[in-house]
Structure formats: structure tokens, C-alpha cells
Amino acid sequence: MQSKLSMTLLAIVFLYYGGTAQNRTDKSIPPMPKLLGQREQAEVREVSLKKRLGSLLLPMMKRHGVEMWIVVNEEFHGDPVTPHITPMVPIVGRRDVFVFIDQGERIERVALVRYAEERLKDHYRMVLPARDKFGEELRKLVDGRNPKTIALNIGGTRGQQSGLTYDGYRFLVEALGAENEKKFVSAADLLTEFFDTRLPEELEHYRTAVLATDVITRRAFSNEVIKPGNTTAGDVRWWMLQQLNDIGVDTWFQPDIRIQRKAVETGMTSQFLSTASESDIIMPGDLIHVDFGLNYMGLSTDWQKHAYVLKPGEKDAPAGLKAALKNTNRLQDIILKIARAGMTGADVYDAAMVECKKQNINCQIYSHPIGTHGHGLGPSIDFRGLVGGGGNKILPGSYESIELNTATNVPEWNNQRVTIMAEDDAHMTETGYKFFRPRQTEFYLIR
């Protein structure tokens, strides 16, 4: 009898501390989706790459007056464009050059590279010049096509548009000569459309990425990870980073943890609530927040959620905090009701703020394009004005991270102002933005 009891106790301990993730987490949290392996990802992405470099790029180049586009990739200083114009393999030459030429009804694609790569051959005519003949071969190509304009990744306001290094620029000038240098133009506008254009077949893969983001976030903000009075903000952050490593993906920014606490002022950094120190201990009564995202299939996610740490005797968050969350949901509703394809980000922002004033919502809106990059190119809906492309028009099928917050005085916290931040990835449909995953309408509760 004693032996059976001991075994039962051991089983309980195992399930609580060392069982499977599903056993240790809230059963309402969905299981982690199955992600494609590296080879499967490469094959799927190459199908999309052929479409993007084939039928999609040519009309873009024509719309932006680009007859030739040159991308220069430097070893250890890769252009942000390179992973999105090549197969999912490392580009490792000292200097590799990718050239796109408008040939009327088709695009000629040439890769001048140091090393032969068989997957690259499926997308480019590959040229392997001797080390000291790179400039000479490129000059032959450019002079032979004699384009009126040569677009380079320079002159943009964002890193994705400005990937050409100073040394890379000097190489082009020396190789192509003064007459060709006069033809140099910025590829910034071309890159905005290129990166903000989503393919229909990417939708379900991105939905999987958002689901994975959701699952990790909800597990992090549960008793699986957080033991009030013991767990620190740093513990949560590093647990989330480890989960990314374990499932074979990475992130484009560190998870940010914020803590709001009754009778304690949370600092401000650049108009936003400051993040918690890694040593800050999460306590009962805390309202905690995370900003988190991951990279999968060449696409990035961005996600913000809240949890409330129950105090002894509590079964739910205070009514005032719940009302604050509803205000943020109201703000989301306003954005989704207004935004449509063809509007500029500034149009959406201005109309939303008029409605917020009518509804007496104290808010900030700072939504941004997402997809190829976490902070993507395209139309931002942002209180800081045209920063990041507020004047650009929303493209059908494009993705936007609906990022915003509201500030509400909470009676149970002696009317202390509490900020509820939300961020949910959405895609533009014929009837407006649709979230990839259900938004948060209730706090995650930590006991």
C-alpha cells in the first residue's frame, strides 16, 4: 500500500514539474503547431520565390521606372534583401552581385557569384568570374543592356532599403564608370512594394507562425513558467528564447516584459512604458505584459499580451483592469472598422482618432506593416505622423501588426492610470483587416 502511494505521489510530482508541456500547461492553450523542416521550408519558399521574381517583380520595376536593379551582397554584411531574392541557402562569397533587367516581356536575372550553388541555378543565370574579373564581367553585362536607370539599395529611410555598403557602392562606381553612375537611382520605392506584397500561398504558413507565437506567449504567461514571488522578468524572457531555439526558429528582437503594479509608477521610455529589469520579481497583484515575435518561413510575427497575477483569495482580475482591456478592444474595433485597401496609413489614423475622441478613448496608435520583416515597409498607422510610410497605401492581402494602447484610470488601484497595450497580426481582405488569431479579450490569469 505504501509503495503504491509513493508511486502515485511521484507521478503527481512528475506531471507538475517534469511532465510534457501539454500536461503542465493550461488545457485551454492550443498545442504547438507542427513546423516544416528545413528542407520542406526551402522547397515551399522556392516555389514562392519563382513567382515573386518572375511574374510579380517585372510590373513593379515598370511602375517604379527601374530598368535594371543591382543588389550587392557582402560577406558578413549581407543586404537585408538578399534572403528574399535567393533560395534558403547561405550566400557566402566575398562579394556577390544579383542583377535584374527589364527585357520588355520578361526579367533577365543574372547572379555573379563566387561559388556555384545548384539551387541558385533554378532562379538565375549564374556567372562565376575570377576574383579579379568581377567588375569587368559586371561592366560587360550592364553596357550590353544599356539601361536608362540602375536602381541600387540606397537612399531609403529604413534599413531594408539601404543595404548597399559604402565599399559596395565604390565597387560599382569603379566597375561601371562615370556614365553608368549617372544612371544610379534609389530602389527604395521598389523595395517598399516588393516587401509589402504578400502571396496568397504565404497566408497559412504565416498563420502557423502566429499560432506558434501565441502558444509560447500563453505558456510563458501561465503557472508553467511563473511562480509569483519567485520568477523574475528575466526568467520569463529567457524561457521564451529557449522555446524558439527548441522548435528551430529565431526572433528579430528580444522579448520585452513590462510590469504594472498598484501604487508603483512604471517609468517611461520614448513615450512608452519602460520594460522591467531582468531581476524584477513578478508578484501577486501585478499586471504583466509581453512584446514578442518570431521568424519562420522568411516571415516575422509581432505579438503583445497581458496577464494578471491573482492575489490570495482572488478568482479574477479587478473589474477596473478588465474595463481597461475592453477600452483597448474598442480601439481595435475602430481600426478594423475604418481600414480598407487603398487607404493610406495616415487616412486610417486620422479617421480613427476622430472616432476615439467621440468615444472618449485615451489612446496611442502605432501600427506597422509586417511580414517579410517585423517592422516592415509599407503603410504605418502611427501617431508619429508619416514615420515608416504613413503616406503609403494599404495593399490588398498585405499584413499589418495592429499595435496600439489605451490608458484608463482603475478605481481598485486608487484611480492609478493603467496602460493596456495590444498587438495582433492581421491581413487585409476585401472587407478590411482580419486577425490571424483571436485577439485577447480576457487577461491570462496566473495563480
C-alpha positions in Angstrom: 0.0 0.0 0.0 2.8 2.4 1.0 4.6 1.6 -2.2 1.6 2.3 -4.4 1.0 5.6 -2.5 4.7 6.6 -3.1 4.4 5.8 -6.8 1.2 7.9 -7.0 2.9 10.9 -5.3 5.9 10.5 -7.6 3.6 10.6 -10.7 1.9 13.7 -9.4 5.3 15.4 -8.9 6.4 14.4 -12.4 3.3 15.7 -14.1 3.6 19.0 -12.3 7.3 19.6 -12.6 8.6 17.4 -15.3 5.7 16.1 -17.5 5.0 17.0 -21.0 4.3 20.7 -21.9 0.7 19.9 -22.6 0.4 18.3 -19.1 2.0 21.2 -17.4 0.0 24.0 -19.2 -3.5 25.3 -19.1 -5.6 23.0 -21.2 -7.1 26.0 -23.0 -3.8 26.7 -24.6 -3.6 25.1 -28.1 -0.8 22.7 -28.8 2.3 23.9 -30.7 1.7 23.6 -34.4 3.9 21.3 -36.5 6.5 23.4 -38.3 8.1 22.4 -41.6 11.6 21.0 -41.5 14.4 22.9 -43.2 14.2 21.0 -46.5 10.4 21.3 -46.7 10.7 25.1 -45.9 13.3 25.5 -48.6 11.1 23.8 -51.2 8.0 25.7 -50.4 9.8 29.0 -50.3 11.5 28.4 -53.7 8.1 28.0 -55.3 7.1 31.4 -54.0 10.5 32.8 -55.0 10.0 31.8 -58.6 6.6 33.6 -58.6 8.0 36.7 -56.9 11.0 37.1 -59.1 9.0 36.1 -62.2 5.5 37.5 -62.7 5.5 39.9 -59.8 8.8 41.8 -60.0 8.6 42.9 -63.6 5.4 45.0 -63.3 6.9 46.5 -60.1 10.0 47.6 -61.9 8.0 49.1 -64.6 5.8 51.0 -62.2 8.8 52.5 -60.5 10.8 53.3 -63.7 13.5 50.8 -62.9 15.2 49.2 -66.0 17.9 47.5 -64.0 18.2 46.6 -60.4 21.5 45.6 -58.8 21.9 44.0 -55.4 25.4 43.7 -53.9 25.8 41.3 -51.1 28.9 41.4 -48.9 30.3 38.5 -46.8 29.4 39.1 -43.1 27.5 42.3 -44.1 24.6 40.9 -46.1 22.0 43.1 -47.7 18.6 42.6 -46.0 17.2 42.0 -49.5 19.4 39.0 -50.2 17.5 36.3 -48.2 14.3 37.3 -50.1 15.7 37.1 -53.6 17.7 33.9 -53.2 16.9 30.3 -52.1 17.1 29.4 -48.4 20.9 28.8 -48.6 23.7 30.9 -47.3 25.3 33.4 -49.7 28.9 33.3 -48.7 31.0 34.9 -51.4 33.3 37.8 -50.5 31.1 39.9 -52.8 28.1 38.5 -54.8 26.0 40.5 -57.2 22.4 39.9 -58.3 21.2 41.8 -61.4 17.6 42.1 -62.6 17.0 43.5 -66.1 13.7 44.6 -67.7 13.7 42.9 -71.1 10.2 44.0 -72.1 8.0 41.0 -71.5 10.4 39.2 -69.1 13.0 39.8 -66.5 16.5 38.6 -67.1 18.1 37.5 -63.8 21.9 37.2 -63.5 23.9 36.1 -60.4 27.6 36.9 -60.4 28.8 34.8 -57.5 32.0 33.3 -56.1 30.6 29.8 -55.5 28.3 27.6 -57.7 25.1 26.7 -55.9 22.7 24.4 -57.7 19.5 25.8 -56.2 20.6 29.3 -57.3 20.7 28.0 -60.9 16.9 27.5 -60.7 16.4 31.2 -60.4 19.3 32.9 -62.1 21.8 32.6 -65.0 24.9 32.1 -62.9 28.2 33.7 -63.8 31.3 32.8 -61.8 34.0 35.4 -62.6 37.6 35.1 -61.4 38.2 37.1 -58.3 39.9 39.9 -60.2 37.3 39.9 -63.1 34.2 40.6 -61.1 34.0 44.3 -62.1 34.9 43.5 -65.7 32.1 40.9 -66.1 29.6 43.2 -64.4 30.6 46.1 -66.8 30.1 43.8 -69.8 26.6 42.9 -68.6 25.5 46.5 -67.9 27.0 48.0 -71.0 25.4 45.2 -73.1 21.9 46.0 -71.8 22.5 49.8 -71.6 19.6 50.6 -69.2 18.3 54.1 -68.7 18.1 53.6 -64.9 20.1 51.4 -62.5 18.4 51.0 -59.1 20.5 50.4 -56.0 19.6 49.7 -52.4 20.4 53.3 -51.3 18.5 56.4 -50.3 15.7 54.9 -48.2 14.6 55.8 -44.7 14.7 52.2 -43.5 17.4 49.6 -43.2 15.7 47.2 -45.7 16.1 50.0 -48.4 19.7 50.9 -47.6 21.6 47.7 -47.7 24.4 48.7 -50.1 27.6 49.3 -48.2 29.9 52.2 -48.9 32.6 49.8 -50.2 29.9 48.1 -52.4 29.0 51.4 -53.8 32.6 52.3 -54.6 33.0 48.9 -56.3 30.0 49.7 -58.6 31.3 53.1 -59.4 34.8 51.8 -60.2 33.5 48.8 -62.2 30.7 50.6 -64.2 32.3 54.0 -64.8 31.1 57.6 -64.6 28.5 57.4 -67.3 26.7 54.5 -65.7 27.0 56.2 -62.3 24.8 58.9 -63.6 22.0 56.3 -64.1 22.0 55.3 -60.4 18.7 55.8 -58.7 17.3 54.7 -55.3 15.4 51.3 -55.2 13.6 52.4 -52.0 10.1 52.7 -53.6 10.5 49.5 -55.5 11.6 47.7 -52.3 8.5 49.0 -50.4 6.2 47.4 -52.9 8.3 44.3 -53.2 8.4 43.7 -49.4 4.8 44.7 -48.7 3.3 42.4 -51.4 2.2 39.1 -49.9 1.5 35.9 -51.9 -1.8 34.1 -51.2 0.2 30.8 -50.5 2.1 32.5 -47.7 -1.1 33.0 -45.7 -1.4 29.6 -44.0 2.3 29.5 -43.2 2.1 32.8 -41.6 -1.0 31.7 -39.6 1.1 28.8 -38.3 3.8 31.3 -37.3 1.3 33.4 -35.4 -0.1 30.4 -33.7 3.3 29.3 -32.5 3.9 32.9 -31.2 0.5 32.7 -29.4 1.3 29.3 -27.8 4.7 30.3 -26.5 3.3 33.6 -25.1 0.4 31.9 -23.3 2.6 29.2 -21.8 5.1 31.9 -20.7 2.2 33.8 -19.0 1.0 30.8 -17.1 1.9 28.9 -13.9 4.0 26.6 -16.1 6.7 29.3 -16.1 5.7 31.9 -13.5 5.7 31.2 -9.8 4.6 34.5 -8.2 7.1 35.8 -5.6 9.9 33.8 -7.2 10.0 34.2 -11.0 11.8 37.2 -12.5 11.1 39.1 -15.7 14.4 37.7 -16.9 13.3 34.1 -16.2 10.3 34.6 -18.5 12.3 36.3 -21.2 15.0 33.5 -21.3 12.4 30.8 -21.2 10.7 32.3 -24.3 14.0 32.5 -26.1 14.8 28.9 -25.2 11.4 27.8 -26.7 12.3 29.4 -30.0 15.6 27.5 -30.0 13.9 24.3 -29.2 11.4 24.5 -32.1 14.1 25.5 -34.6 13.2 29.2 -35.2 14.6 32.5 -34.1 13.4 36.0 -33.4 14.1 39.6 -34.6 14.0 41.2 -31.2 14.3 40.3 -27.6 11.0 39.6 -25.6 10.1 42.7 -23.6 8.4 42.2 -20.3 6.6 45.1 -18.5 5.1 45.1 -15.0 2.4 47.5 -13.8 1.7 47.4 -10.1 -0.7 49.2 -7.7 0.9 52.3 -6.1 4.1 51.9 -8.1 4.9 54.2 -11.0 6.1 52.4 -14.2 8.7 54.5 -15.9 8.5 55.8 -19.5 11.0 55.3 -22.3 10.4 57.2 -25.6 6.6 57.8 -24.9 6.1 54.1 -23.9 6.1 52.2 -20.7 9.6 51.1 -19.7 10.5 47.4 -19.7 11.1 45.6 -16.5 14.6 44.8 -15.3 15.6 41.2 -15.7 15.9 40.9 -11.9 12.4 42.3 -11.2 10.3 39.6 -9.4 6.7 39.0 -10.5 4.4 39.4 -7.6 0.7 38.7 -6.8 -1.4 41.7 -8.0 0.9 42.5 -10.9 -0.3 43.2 -14.4 2.4 41.9 -16.7 2.8 42.5 -20.4 5.0 40.9 -23.1 6.1 42.1 -26.6 7.3 39.0 -28.5 7.8 37.7 -32.0 9.5 35.1 -34.1 10.8 34.4 -37.6 9.5 31.4 -39.7 9.5 30.7 -43.4 11.1 34.1 -44.1 8.2 35.9 -42.3 8.2 37.7 -38.9 5.5 38.0 -36.2 4.8 40.6 -33.5 2.6 40.0 -30.5 1.6 41.7 -27.3 -0.5 40.3 -24.5 -1.2 40.8 -20.8 -1.6 38.5 -17.7 -2.8 39.3 -14.3 -1.3 37.6 -11.2 -4.1 36.8 -8.8 -3.7 37.8 -5.2 -4.7 35.3 -2.4 -8.5 34.9 -2.5 -8.9 36.4 -5.9 -10.5 34.4 -8.8 -10.3 37.1 -11.4 -8.7 40.4 -12.2 -10.2 43.6 -10.7 -13.2 45.0 -12.7 -11.3 48.2 -13.4 -8.5 46.4 -15.1 -11.0 44.4 -17.1 -12.7 47.6 -18.2 -9.3 48.9 -19.3 -8.8 45.9 -21.5 -12.2 46.5 -23.0 -11.2 50.0 -23.9 -8.2 48.6 -25.9 -10.6 46.1 -27.6 -12.8 49.1 -28.6 -9.8 50.8 -30.1 -9.0 47.7 -32.1 -12.6 47.6 -33.3 -12.3 51.2 -34.6 -9.2 50.4 -36.6 -10.8 47.3 -38.1 -14.0 49.2 -39.0 -12.1 52.0 -40.8 -9.1 50.5 -42.6 -9.5 49.3 -46.1 -7.2 48.6 -49.0 -6.3 51.7 -51.0 -6.4 54.0 -47.9 -3.1 55.5 -46.7 -1.9 54.8 -43.2 -2.4 58.5 -42.4 -6.0 58.3 -43.6 -6.7 55.4 -41.3 -5.0 57.1 -38.3 -6.8 60.4 -38.8 -10.3 58.8 -39.0 -9.6 56.6 -36.1 -8.6 59.5 -33.8 -11.8 61.3 -34.7 -13.8 58.3 -33.6 -11.6 57.8 -30.4 -12.4 61.4 -29.5 -16.1 60.8 -29.9 -15.9 57.7 -27.7 -13.6 59.4 -25.1 -10.8 56.8 -25.5 -7.4 57.9 -24.4 -5.1 56.1 -26.8 -2.0 55.8 -28.9 -1.9 54.1 -32.3 1.4 52.9 -33.8 0.5 50.0 -36.1 3.0 48.9 -38.7 3.4 46.7 -41.7 4.7 43.2 -41.0 5.6 40.0 -42.9 9.0 39.8 -44.5 10.3 42.0 -41.6 8.9 42.6 -38.2 8.9 46.3 -38.8 8.0 46.1 -42.5 7.9 48.5 -45.4 4.5 49.9 -46.3 1.7 52.0 -44.7 2.1 52.6 -40.9 -0.9 53.8 -38.9 1.1 55.9 -36.4 0.7 58.8 -34.1 4.2 60.0 -35.0 3.0 61.0 -38.5 4.4 59.7 -41.7 7.2 57.8 -40.0 7.7 54.4 -41.6 5.4 55.1 -44.6 2.2 56.6 -43.2 1.6 58.1 -46.7 1.7 54.7 -48.4 -1.4 53.0 -49.5 -2.6 49.7 -48.0 -2.2 46.8 -50.5 -4.8 44.1 -50.8 -3.6 41.0 -49.0 -0.8 42.8 -47.1 -0.1 42.2 -43.4 -0.3 44.8 -40.6 0.6 44.5 -37.0 -2.3 46.3 -35.3 -0.3 47.8 -32.4 -1.8 50.3 -30.0 -2.7 51.1 -26.4 -5.2 52.8 -24.2 -4.8 54.5 -20.8 -7.6 54.0 -18.2 -7.9 55.1 -14.5 -8.5 52.0 -12.4 -10.7 52.5 -9.3 -9.3 49.5 -7.5 -5.8 50.9 -7.9 -6.9 54.3 -6.4 -7.5 55.7 -9.9 -4.0 54.9 -11.0 -3.6 55.1 -14.7 -3.0 51.8 -16.3 -1.9 51.2 -19.9 -3.2 48.2 -21.8 -1.0 47.5 -24.9 -2.2 45.2 -27.6 -0.6 43.9 -30.8 -2.1 41.4 -33.2 -1.1 40.5 -36.7 -3.8 40.9 -39.3 -4.2 40.6 -43.1 -6.1 42.9 -45.4 -9.2 41.3 -47.0 -11.9 42.7 -49.2 -13.8 43.7 -46.0 -10.9 45.0 -44.0 -8.3 43.6 -41.7 -8.8 40.2 -40.2 -6.7 38.9 -37.3 -4.7 35.7 -37.8 -5.6 34.6 -34.3 -8.4 35.6 -31.9 -7.4 38.8 -30.1 -7.1 38.9 -26.3 -10.4 39.9 -24.6 -9.6 38.5 -21.2 -6.4 38.6 -19.1 -4.4 35.4 -18.8 -4.6 34.5 -15.1 -1.6 33.4 -13.1 -2.4 31.8 -9.7 
